[in-house]
Amino acid sequence: MTTVARLPLVSIRSAGLIIGLLGQALVHGQSPPLARVAPASATIFVEEGGLPDSTTFTVSNAPANAVVTVSISYAGIPEGPQVQGWLAAKVSGLTITATATPGNLPRGKYLAYLTVLLNGAATVPAKVGVVLALTPQDKQYRFQNAANNDEIFDPLPLSPNAQSARVLVDYNDIGASSLIRNFRVVPETVDGRSWLKVAPVSGQTGNSATNSIQISTDFTGLQVSADPYVGYIQVYEPANPNNRSVLEVRLTVSSLPCTYALSPSSASVTAVRASGSFAVNTAAVCSWTAAAQDSWITISSGASGTGPGRVIFNYDANPGAARSGRIVAAGQTFTISQVGAVATNPVMSHIAAYGAWSTTVVLVNTDNNASASLLLIFRDDNGLPLTLTLRRLGSTDAPRTDDRLAVTIPPGGSVSYQTVEDLGRNTVTGYAELAVSSPGVRGQAVFRQRDPAGLNFEAAVPMERGGRHFSIPFDNASGYVTTLAIVNTSATAGDVTITARNGNGQETGSRTVRLNAGQHVADAAANLAGSFVSGQRGMLDFDSSNADFAALGLRFSTPFTTLAVISRDAPTAGAVTLGNPLMAQIAAYGGWKTLLILTNTHPTQTVRFTLNLRSGLGAPLALTLNQLAPLSRVLTSQSVLSDSIPPGGSVIYETIDDAGATTVQGFAELVAGGESIRGQAIFQQKNANLAYEAAVSMTSGNLTFLLPFDNSGYVTALAIVNPGISRANFTVSFRDEQGTSLMPSQNRSMDGGNQIADSSVRMFGSGLDGRRGVIEFKSDVPLGALGLRFSIPFTSFAIIPK
């Protein structure tokens, strides 16, 4: 009889709530539970008809003289029905002993929850899951040592001197040891770490070529300990997954082998001066050094260390051709590939004004020390000057009519211009080019459309440079229509080939479009790319050999939103990001849905990804999702999404639409596949049966970044995530459009794995109410973030790395 602590089946109550605000819901933070319970869930293995067995939970972070009370509820899971009365709980101080009494229950799995309170019902409860797994009285499979065919009984010992073992799996039937049975293997650990490995994960008994499995260990993150680490190898027949044979494995760590790995092992960076980092993964007692091998790379932190650490490096601006440099850390090589100096100007690939349309252009000076001068030129579909009437938001000046904006932005300041609304005029379209600009200027546009009923819908798009190889998701299924805007940013005519791919990366059709220098086209994807994209969803690849192109995508139904452009040339301008890619916010149920699009940009390799969904406290966030592509299926209670994406392929998940359920929120972290996988989220909120949407691209964390905000007739909300294990200490500064401080800077902190989400006014104070400007974050560890601007519609506000 064995007790196994598993990864959480249910998450501790999320720290986020949804509140009503101006007819919209904002996701915001809540004080964490007064106590934490570890582990977050556990499984008790008992033989069918066996004696009761127990597992323990520990309550931590409790005040002195705290009184712990526990209640029990029962639920059903896919592997078993809902059954009452088999679990009892006893409290002794801060220790909870949960005892499972199987009685005459048949073999299978049963689920119960312990709800833990401190000092009565006034506190926020912690909730943990307990699974009772009833196994057969006799093992279905037996285990043998591959070296001498001796039968292995619990436990199987491992150590740094004997790090692995080859084990034979045979069907345990008297007189039929060679009986052929397919089997699968699952490794689990009590501490939840992934130090126990097994390969392969499936096989067949009665066949010497396929009944051998290799059990091995990964010492990364482990420490020398007097107590062994405990894990389990579970073997079962696919047709009968509840009938499992369990082999206990005990790993004694009296010393540690020193092995090293870098994560990531390379970075592709822009031509501007910036910084980046990578992690050195090794055991706690292992020392290492790091040194740059090229003069344009310097190490600012982490030149040496003992145990797991991080190397932070700086690299100079590149005035010439593309180049490659190296850092050697712990004997491993980290490669930095830097693109050459970029000559093309940043563009906003689409502008729409008058009729039902207006466009707001938001420009930010990221330099806190020098003013930024810029010239923004508006061009029509043929690249000729496009005269527009615009008003400066927050100014009493009369609107100005011109084909260009010449603006000086103070240090750390910002400016917003909006085309005037004129329902009586025909809509005009074109694009905008930032022809003259200081290096620190960043921009984005917010498109607004007023439908015949007078409702407004918005979508935001960042200003970017042109390229020759990029991709855009498209969705023409389930009543959606994808539109595209494309600009030839080169000085000569050029051809761009648009290739459509389905979720499996398979090409479904292509078309070559020729555009003159400066020409702009905007139309439905089915008209530009070809009718083969009608009724389909997937990716559109844009490739040119003779010109640079810029583009954007919009997805329309009743609302409309942005479909992110994914560069396959080089990262967009800005500082190098740190750590795993993040989606700083996930919102589901109660009127909210989140659509996740993940794309494999690698041209030849299938890439496996793992996306962890987490609550505001960093616990696994189990959600029910619809997978829309490449397969159509329902995924029930998933906190980890893991799959393989072929080259050029994509996978799409959407949280189910459950208006009757309580809204939950959290964040998502891409812990594998991050170098080739690109991600985007589309948030949808229903209000009075109307849907509003906002799109945000997945980005990695940053040490310093900016968020434009607008609380002047709007409400700007933001989500901040500390995905690491270390506590984050960060400083937040607030500036108006003139770059003047709105209120004193604030020093904040956040535990590792936590998220906070709220309106900017609630989060930082009334000094931001009724104002617009820029919020700047400076942190000692990388943070992820996103911004949303709410009115009746809502849209995203781009995070700007520094």
KAKACOR-V264125 format. One record per residue. N is the residue number from 1. SS is DSSP state (a for helix, b for strand, c for the rest). OMEGA is omega in whole degrees, 0 to 359 (* if undefined). Layout:
N/SS/OMEGA + N/SS/OMEGA
This chain:
1/c/191 + 2/b/177 + 3/b/182 + 4/b/173 + 5/c/185 + 6/c/167 + 7/c/190 + 8/c/170 + 9/c/178 + 10/c/181 + 11/c/169 + 12/c/188 + 13/c/184 + 14/c/179 + 15/c/185 + 16/b/173 + 17/b/176 + 18/b/181 + 19/b/176 + 20/b/180 + 21/b/179 + 22/c/179 + 23/c/180 + 24/b/177 + 25/b/175 + 26/b/178 + 27/b/184 + 28/b/188 + 29/b/178 + 30/c/180 + 31/c/181 + 32/c/177 + 33/c/180 + 34/c/179 + 35/c/173 + 36/b/183 + 37/b/179 + 38/b/355 + 39/c/181 + 40/c/174 + 41/b/181 + 42/b/176 + 43/b/177 + 44/b/178 + 45/b/178 + 46/b/175 + 47/b/180 + 48/c/183 + 49/c/184 + 50/c/181 + 51/c/177 + 52/c/177 + 53/b/188 + 54/b/170 + 55/b/183 + 56/b/174 + 57/b/181 + 58/b/177 + 59/b/180 + 60/b/177 + 61/c/182 + 62/c/176 + 63/c/180 + 64/c/177 + 65/c/180 + 66/c/176 + 67/c/183 + 68/b/173 + 69/b/185 + 70/b/171 + 71/b/185 + 72/b/172 + 73/b/186 + 74/b/181 + 75/b/175 + 76/c/175 + 77/b/182 + 78/c/182 + 79/c/183 + 80/b/183 + 81/c/173 + 82/c/181 + 83/c/184 + 84/c/161 + 85/c/184 + 86/c/185 + 87/b/174 + 88/b/182 + 89/b/178 + 90/b/182 + 91/b/174 + 92/b/184 + 93/c/179 + 94/c/179 + 95/b/178 + 96/b/177 + 97/b/178 + 98/b/184 + 99/b/178 + 100/b/177 + 101/c/187 + 102/c/181 + 103/c/180 + 104/c/179 + 105/c/176 + 106/c/179 + 107/c/183 + 108/b/181 + 109/b/181 + 110/b/187 + 111/b/173 + 112/b/179 + 113/b/169 + 114/b/175 + 115/b/189 + 116/b/179 + 117/b/172 + 118/b/173 + 119/c/172 + 120/c/189 + 121/c/182 + 122/c/182 + 123/c/177 + 124/c/185 + 125/c/167 + 126/b/186 + 127/b/180 + 128/b/182 + 129/b/176 + 130/b/178 + 131/b/172 + 132/b/179 + 133/b/180 + 134/b/182 + 135/b/179 + 136/c/179 + 137/c/178 + 138/c/179 + 139/c/177 + 140/c/179 + 141/b/174 + 142/b/186 + 143/b/181 + 144/b/174 + 145/b/184 + 146/c/183 + 147/c/185 + 148/c/178 + 149/c/176 + 150/c/178 + 151/b/181 + 152/c/174 + 153/c/179 + 154/c/349 + 155/c/173 + 156/b/184 + 157/b/173 + 158/b/180 + 159/b/176 + 160/c/178 + 161/c/176 + 162/b/192 + 163/c/185 + 164/b/178 + 165/b/175 + 166/b/188 + 167/b/175 + 168/b/179 + 169/b/178 + 170/b/177 + 171/b/188 + 172/c/180 + 173/c/185 + 174/c/179 + 175/c/182 + 176/c/183 + 177/c/179 + 178/c/180 + 179/c/184 + 180/c/176 + 181/c/171 + 182/b/177 + 183/b/175 + 184/b/186 + 185/b/178 + 186/b/174 + 187/b/176 + 188/b/179 + 189/b/180 + 190/c/184 + 191/c/178 + 192/c/178 + 193/c/185 + 194/c/181 + 195/c/182 + 196/b/183 + 197/b/176 + 198/b/177 + 199/b/354 + 200/c/182 + 201/c/176 + 202/b/180 + 203/b/183 + 204/b/178 + 205/c/177 + 206/c/181 + 207/c/187 + 208/c/181 + 209/c/187 + 210/c/180 + 211/c/180 + 212/b/177 + 213/b/179 + 214/b/176 + 215/b/183 + 216/b/184 + 217/b/175 + 218/c/186 + 219/c/181 + 220/c/178 + 221/c/179 + 222/c/180 + 223/c/175 + 224/c/186 + 225/c/176 + 226/c/179 + 227/c/180 + 228/c/168 + 229/b/186 + 230/b/176 + 231/b/184 + 232/b/171 + 233/b/179 + 234/b/180 + 235/b/181 + 236/b/177 + 237/b/184 + 238/c/181 + 239/c/182 + 240/b/188 + 241/b/181 + 242/b/181 + 243/b/190 + 244/b/170 + 245/b/188 + 246/b/175 + 247/b/179 + 248/b/179 + 249/b/178 + 250/b/181 + 251/b/177 + 252/b/183 + 253/c/175 + 254/c/174 + 255/c/184 + 256/c/171 + 257/c/181 + 258/c/172 + 259/c/187 + 260/c/175 + 261/b/179 + 262/b/180 + 263/b/352 + 264/c/180 + 265/c/180 + 266/b/177 + 267/b/171 + 268/b/190 + 269/b/182 + 270/c/183 + 271/c/182 + 272/c/177 + 273/c/180 + 274/b/183 + 275/b/178 + 276/b/180 + 277/b/171 + 278/b/182 + 279/b/170 + 280/b/182 + 281/b/179 + 282/c/179 + 283/c/187 + 284/c/184 + 285/c/187 + 286/c/180 + 287/b/183 + 288/b/174 + 289/b/178 + 290/b/181 + 291/b/176 + 292/b/182 + 293/c/182 + 294/c/188 + 295/c/183 + 296/c/178 + 297/b/176 + 298/b/178 + 299/b/181 + 300/b/180 + 301/b/177 + 302/c/177 + 303/c/175 + 304/b/180 + 305/b/174 + 306/b/185 + 307/c/180 + 308/c/181 + 309/b/182 + 310/b/175 + 311/b/176 + 312/b/185 + 313/b/172 + 314/b/173 + 315/b/183 + 316/c/173 + 317/c/181 + 318/c/181 + 319/c/187 + 320/c/184 + 321/c/179 + 322/c/182 + 323/b/182 + 324/b/178 + 325/b/186 + 326/b/166 + 327/b/176 + 328/b/181 + 329/b/179 + 330/c/180 + 331/c/179 + 332/b/184 + 333/b/173 + 334/b/185 + 335/b/177 + 336/b/177 + 337/b/183 + 338/b/179 + 339/c/177 + 340/c/180 + 341/c/184 + 342/c/183 + 343/c/184 + 344/c/180 + 345/c/173 + 346/c/180 + 347/b/166 + 348/b/194 + 349/b/180 + 350/b/172 + 351/b/176 + 352/b/184 + 353/b/176 + 354/b/188 + 355/c/180 + 356/c/191 + 357/b/166 + 358/b/179 + 359/b/175 + 360/b/177 + 361/b/179 + 362/b/181 + 363/b/185 + 364/b/171 + 365/b/183 + 366/c/179 + 367/c/181 + 368/c/186 + 369/c/185 + 370/c/175 + 371/c/180 + 372/b/176 + 373/b/182 + 374/b/174 + 375/b/180 + 376/b/184 + 377/b/177 + 378/b/182 + 379/b/178 + 380/c/185 + 381/c/179 + 382/c/180 + 383/c/180 + 384/c/181 + 385/b/180 + 386/c/182 + 387/c/181 + 388/b/173 + 389/b/184 + 390/b/173 + 391/b/178 + 392/b/182 + 393/c/181 + 394/c/181 + 395/c/176 + 396/c/179 + 397/c/177 + 398/c/176 + 399/c/179 + 400/b/180 + 401/b/184 + 402/b/175 + 403/c/181 + 404/b/174 + 405/b/172 + 406/b/190 + 407/b/170 + 408/b/182 + 409/b/180 + 410/c/177 + 411/c/179 + 412/c/183 + 413/c/181 + 414/b/179 + 415/b/179 + 416/b/176 + 417/b/181 + 418/b/175 + 419/b/183 + 420/c/179 + 421/c/179 + 422/c/184 + 423/c/183 + 424/c/182 + 425/c/175 + 426/c/178 + 427/c/175 + 428/b/180 + 429/b/178 + 430/b/179 + 431/b/181 + 432/b/179 + 433/b/176 + 434/b/191 + 435/b/178 + 436/b/185 + 437/b/169 + 438/c/185 + 439/c/186 + 440/c/184 + 441/b/173 + 442/b/185 + 443/b/172 + 444/b/177 + 445/b/173 + 446/b/177 + 447/b/176 + 448/b/176 + 449/b/176 + 450/b/182 + 451/c/184 + 452/c/179 + 453/c/180 + 454/c/179 + 455/c/180 + 456/b/174 + 457/b/186 + 458/b/173 + 459/b/184 + 460/b/182 + 461/b/177 + 462/b/175 + 463/c/185 + 464/b/175 + 465/c/178 + 466/c/178 + 467/b/182 + 468/c/181 + 469/b/178 + 470/b/182 + 471/b/177 + 472/b/172 + 473/b/173 + 474/b/182 + 475/b/176 + 476/c/180 + 477/c/173 + 478/c/174 + 479/c/178 + 480/c/175 + 481/b/177 + 482/b/175 + 483/b/183 + 484/b/168 + 485/b/184 + 486/b/179 + 487/b/170 + 488/b/184 + 489/c/182 + 490/c/181 + 491/c/180 + 492/c/177 + 493/c/181 + 494/b/179 + 495/b/173 + 496/b/178 + 497/b/180 + 498/b/182 + 499/b/179 + 500/b/177 + 501/b/176 + 502/c/183 + 503/c/178 + 504/c/180 + 505/c/181 + 506/c/180 + 507/b/179 + 508/b/178 + 509/b/178 + 510/b/178 + 511/b/178 + 512/b/180 + 513/b/178 + 514/b/178 + 515/b/174 + 516/c/178 + 517/c/178 + 518/c/183 + 519/c/182 + 520/b/174 + 521/b/178 + 522/b/184 + 523/b/175 + 524/b/181 + 525/a/180 + 526/a/178 + 527/a/181 + 528/a/184 + 529/c/182 + 530/c/184 + 531/a/181 + 532/a/176 + 533/a/180 + 534/c/178 + 535/c/184 + 536/c/169 + 537/b/183 + 538/b/181 + 539/b/172 + 540/b/176 + 541/b/178 + 542/b/183 + 543/b/178 + 544/c/178 + 545/c/187 + 546/c/180 + 547/c/174 + 548/c/180 + 549/b/170 + 550/b/184 + 551/b/170 + 552/b/178 + 553/b/176 + 554/b/179 + 555/b/185 + 556/b/158 + 557/c/167 + 558/c/168 + 559/c/168 + 560/b/183 + 561/b/185 + 562/b/168 + 563/b/193 + 564/c/172 + 565/b/181 + 566/b/181 + 567/b/171 + 568/c/174 + 569/c/185 + 570/c/176 + 571/c/176 + 572/c/183 + 573/c/179 + 574/c/182 + 575/c/175 + 576/c/180 + 577/c/189 + 578/b/174 + 579/b/183 + 580/b/173 + 581/b/186 + 582/b/161 + 583/b/192 + 584/b/180 + 585/b/169 + 586/b/177 + 587/b/184 + 588/b/176 + 589/b/176 + 590/c/181 + 591/c/181 + 592/b/171 + 593/b/173 + 594/b/176 + 595/b/180 + 596/b/178 + 597/b/178 + 598/b/186 + 599/b/175 + 600/b/182 + 601/c/181 + 602/c/186 + 603/c/187 + 604/c/189 + 605/c/168 + 606/c/185 + 607/b/176 + 608/b/181 + 609/b/171 + 610/b/180 + 611/b/179 + 612/b/175 + 613/b/185 + 614/b/176 + 615/b/180 + 616/c/176 + 617/c/178 + 618/c/178 + 619/c/176 + 620/b/181 + 621/c/184 + 622/c/180 + 623/b/170 + 624/b/186 + 625/b/167 + 626/b/170 + 627/b/184 + 628/b/182 + 629/b/354 + 630/c/176 + 631/c/173 + 632/c/182 + 633/b/178 + 634/b/177 + 635/b/186 + 636/b/172 + 637/b/181 + 638/b/172 + 639/c/176 + 640/b/176 + 641/b/183 + 642/b/182 + 643/b/175 + 644/b/178 + 645/b/179 + 646/c/177 + 647/c/180 + 648/c/182 + 649/c/181 + 650/b/175 + 651/b/184 + 652/b/175 + 653/b/177 + 654/b/176 + 655/b/185 + 656/c/180 + 657/c/182 + 658/c/184 + 659/c/183 + 660/c/182 + 661/c/176 + 662/c/180 + 663/c/174 + 664/b/181 + 665/b/179 + 666/b/179 + 667/b/181 + 668/b/179 + 669/b/178 + 670/b/187 + 671/b/177 + 672/b/180 + 673/c/189 + 674/c/182 + 675/c/182 + 676/c/183 + 677/b/173 + 678/b/184 + 679/b/177 + 680/b/174 + 681/b/172 + 682/b/177 + 683/b/177 + 684/b/176 + 685/b/177 + 686/b/178 + 687/b/182 + 688/c/178 + 689/c/172 + 690/b/182 + 691/b/174 + 692/b/186 + 693/b/174 + 694/b/184 + 695/b/181 + 696/b/176 + 697/b/177 + 698/c/179 + 699/b/175 + 700/b/180 + 701/b/179 + 702/b/174 + 703/b/178 + 704/b/179 + 705/b/182 + 706/b/172 + 707/b/170 + 708/b/177 + 709/b/179 + 710/b/176 + 711/c/180 + 712/c/186 + 713/c/176 + 714/c/171 + 715/b/177 + 716/b/177 + 717/b/178 + 718/b/175 + 719/b/181 + 720/b/183 + 721/b/167 + 722/c/187 + 723/c/185 + 724/c/180 + 725/c/181 + 726/c/176 + 727/c/180 + 728/b/171 + 729/b/185 + 730/b/179 + 731/b/181 + 732/b/179 + 733/b/188 + 734/b/181 + 735/b/175 + 736/b/184 + 737/c/177 + 738/c/182 + 739/c/181 + 740/c/180 + 741/b/179 + 742/b/179 + 743/b/183 + 744/b/176 + 745/b/181 + 746/b/174 + 747/b/183 + 748/b/174 + 749/b/182 + 750/b/178 + 751/c/176 + 752/c/179 + 753/c/184 + 754/c/177 + 755/b/169 + 756/b/182 + 757/b/183 + 758/b/172 + 759/b/182 + 760/a/179 + 761/a/178 + 762/a/185 + 763/a/189 + 764/a/175 + 765/c/186 + 766/a/178 + 767/a/178 + 768/a/184 + 769/c/179 + 770/c/184 + 771/c/171 + 772/b/182 + 773/b/186 + 774/b/172 + 775/b/180 + 776/b/181 + 777/b/173 + 778/b/188 + 779/b/176 + 780/b/171 + 781/b/183 + 782/b/176 + 783/b/170 + 784/b/182 + 785/b/168 + 786/b/179 + 787/b/176 + 788/b/177 + 789/b/186 + 790/b/158 + 791/c/169 + 792/c/165 + 793/c/169 + 794/b/182 + 795/b/183 + 796/b/170 + 797/b/189 + 798/c/169 + 799/b/182 + 800/b/177 + 801/b/174 + 802/c/*
